[in-house]
C-alpha cells in the first residue's frame, strides 16, 4: 500500500527556517521531520511513498538524490581520478516518488494530481509536518472493517496556551494549568487511509482543499470514519514545537521512534 505525504505547503508559521527549505525538511535532530515520518511508516511495512511537493520541492529531490551521502561515511580520493567511495551505506527499503504538485496548490488538488501514481488502490495519506505513535495496523484494520471511503486519525491536542484558574468571586488568578485534552473536541491528526473513490471528490483545480468540501461531503454522506488516538501526536508548526520534538529526540524519549538504529 502506498503512502502519500503532503509536503508542499509554505510553512509560514515557522518561517524562521521555512524561508530556506520546505517545512517537511526542517530537522528534528539531524534528519528532516519527513524522514522521521517515513521511518515510522516503514516500521509497519509501508515502504512505497509518494511525496507531494510544492514550495522549494527541489530541496526534497536533492535530499533523496544524495541520500547515501547524507547517511554514510564518504572518502573523496582526488589523487585517484577524483574517485568517491561510500562506506557502510544505509539502504532503506523505500521506493520514493517525488511529484511537483504546484506552488500554491491546496491539499485536495495535490492528492488529485498524484492519482496516476496511486492507481485504483487504497492508500495511506498524511501530512509532512507531524509525528505520532498511532497504531497504523489498527487504523488500517478499522478502515477495512468500516467500509468508509476515508478514515482519519482523530486526536485531542492540549491547548497551545495555559489556562487561568480563577476565583470568580474576587476576580483573582489562583493558578495556571495546561488546557486538558478533555476540554476540546477531536481534530484531524492526519494518518489517514483512503479508498480510490476519494478521487471522485477531488479536483485538480489548485483551490481544492481536502479538509473542506471533499471531507465535509463524505461526512454528510456518512462515509468518513475516525480512528481515535489518545496517545502521542505532535505537529511542527512553530519553533516551540520543533524545540519540544528535538527535546524528546535527544533525550531518547521520542514516542514515534520505534525503529532500531
N, C-alpha and C positions, 0 to 999 in steps of 0.2 A: 504494500500500500504506500502510495506517495504522500509526502508531507509538503504542503505548500506553506511557505513562510512569507508574510507580508513585510517587506524590508525597504519600502520606497518613500516613506514619509520624510518630512523636513526636520522633525525633532526640535521644534522651536523652543520648547521649554527647557532644553538642555543645550542651548546654543553656545555655551562656553566651549563645547567640544564639537557639536554637530556642524559648526561652520567649516570644519576641516574634513569631516567624514560623515557618512550616514549613521544615524543613531545605532543601528544594529552592529556597527563596527566599533563602537565605544567599548573599551576593555573593562572587564572585571578580572582583576589580577593581570595576567599577561596575555589574555586571549579575549577576542570580542564576545559580547553577550550572544551574538549569533552562533558562535562556536559552542557555547555552553548549552544553548537550546538544542542544537543538533546532536551533541554528545548525549543529552538526556533522551531524546527520541531513539537514538541508536542503541541505547541500552535495552530498549523494549523491542528491538529488531526492526525498527523503521529506519532504513538507510538510503532511500531514494528521495532526494529533496529537489523541490522547485522553488527557487528564490525569486520573488517579485521585486525587482529593483526599480528605482526611480532616481531620486536625488543622489548624486555622486555615486551612481551604481558601479562606475569603473573601479572604485576602491574595493568593492566586494569581488569583482572579477580578478583584479590583480592579487588579492589575498589568496584566492584559491589557485590561481595560476602558479603562484610561488609557495604553495602550501608546504612542500617538503623543506624549503629553505626556512620557513618560519618555525618549523617543528624539529629541525635536525641540526647536528653539527656539520660544518662545511669546511673543506680545505680548498683554497684557491691557489693553484700552483702556476704562477706566472712564468716560471722558467721552463715549464713543460707545455708549451703551446697554449698557454692560458687555460689550463685544464681545471675543471671544478669537480670535486668528489664530495658526494653527500654521504655522511656516515649515519648509521643507525636511523635510517629514515622511518618515519611514522606512517604506516599505511592504514588509514581509516577505511572501513568497508562501505564507503559512501559513493553514491552517484549523484552529482550536483549539476542541476540545470539552472543557469542564471539568465533571467529574461528581463530585458528593459521594458517595463510596462508604462513608461511615461513619467515626466517630472511632476505634474500636478494631478495625476490620476488618483481618484478615490479608491477605497478598498474593494468595492464590488467590481468596478471595472478592471482592476488589476487581476482579480481572480478570473474574470471572464476572458481576459487576454492571454491567459496561460492554458485555456481549455484544451488546446490541441496537444499539449504535453501531458495532460492527465488522461484523456480518453474517456471512455464510458465506464468508469470505475469509481467506487467510493474513495475518498481521500481524507487525510488529516489536514487541518488548517490551523495556523496560529499566527500570532504577531511576533515580530522580530525584536521585541524590547521587554519581554517578560519571562521570568523563570518560575518554576513551581515544582512541587513533588507530587503532582497529580498522578494517580494510578492509570496510566494510559490503557492498560489491558481491561480494567474495569470500565473505563469510559467507553471503549470500543464494544465491549460485551453488552452494555446497556443500550448503546445506539442500535446495535444489530437486533436486539430483542424488541426495541420500541417501535421500529418501523417509521421513525421520523426521518424527514429529509435532512435536517441538521440537528446535532446535539452539541450544545456548547457547555463549557465548564463554568458553573456559577460559583462565585466566591463572594465573601463578605469582608471586604478590607476595613481595617480600622480607619478612623478619620486622620487626615493629614495634620490636623491641628488639635491641640489639647482642649479638653472641655473644662469649663469652670464649674466647680461645685459651690453653690451659693447658699447662704442663709437668707431666704427670701424676705423674712421679717425685717431684717436690718440692712438688706442690700449689701451684705458683706461676702467677700470671696473667702471661702474656708478651705479651699484646696484645688489642686489641678489633677486631672486624670486624662488618659488617652480615651478617645471615643471607643466604646466597646463594639465588637463586631455585631452583637445582637441589636445595637441601636440603629442599624441601617439595613437596607434590603440587599438582595442579591444583585450582582453585576456580572457582565460577561467578561470572564477572565481569559478568553481565547481557548486554546487547546480544544478545538472543535473537531467533529467528524461530520463529513458531508457526503450525501449521495450525489451522483452526477446530475440528478434532477435539479439541483440548486442552480445550475447554469440557465435554466429556463426563467429564473427570477432576476438574472443579472443582465447588464448591458455593457458593451464596450465603450459607451459614452463616458468620458472621464469623470462626470459628475455622479456616477452611480456609487452610492455608499452602502456597503454591505449591511451595516447596522441600522439603516433606515428602512426604506421600502422593502428590500428583499426579506430581511429577518422579521420585520413587522408584519408583512403579509403572511409569512409562514406561521407566525404566532396566531394571527387571526384565524388561520385555517386549522389550527391545532396540530401543526406539523413541525413545530420547533420544540426540541427537548432540552432538558437541563440535567447535567450531571453535577450534583452538589459536592463541592470540595471544601472541607473545613480545616484543611491544614495549610501548609506554607504556599504563598503566592506573593510575588512582588514584581511590579513593573519598574522600569528605569526611566522616569520622566524628568527627574531633576538631579542636580549634583548631590543633593541629600540622599536620594535613592541609590545613586551609584556608590556613595560612601558607605551606606548600610550594606549593600551587596558585597562590596570589597571587604568590609569588616568580617562578614560571615565567611567569605572565601579564605582570607588569610588566617583566620583562627580555626580553620578546618571544621566549621560548623555550618557549612552551606547545605541546606536540606536537598537541593537539587543535584548535588554531587554524589551520584550513586555508582559511578564507574571507578575502576581502579586505575591508577597511573601506570 
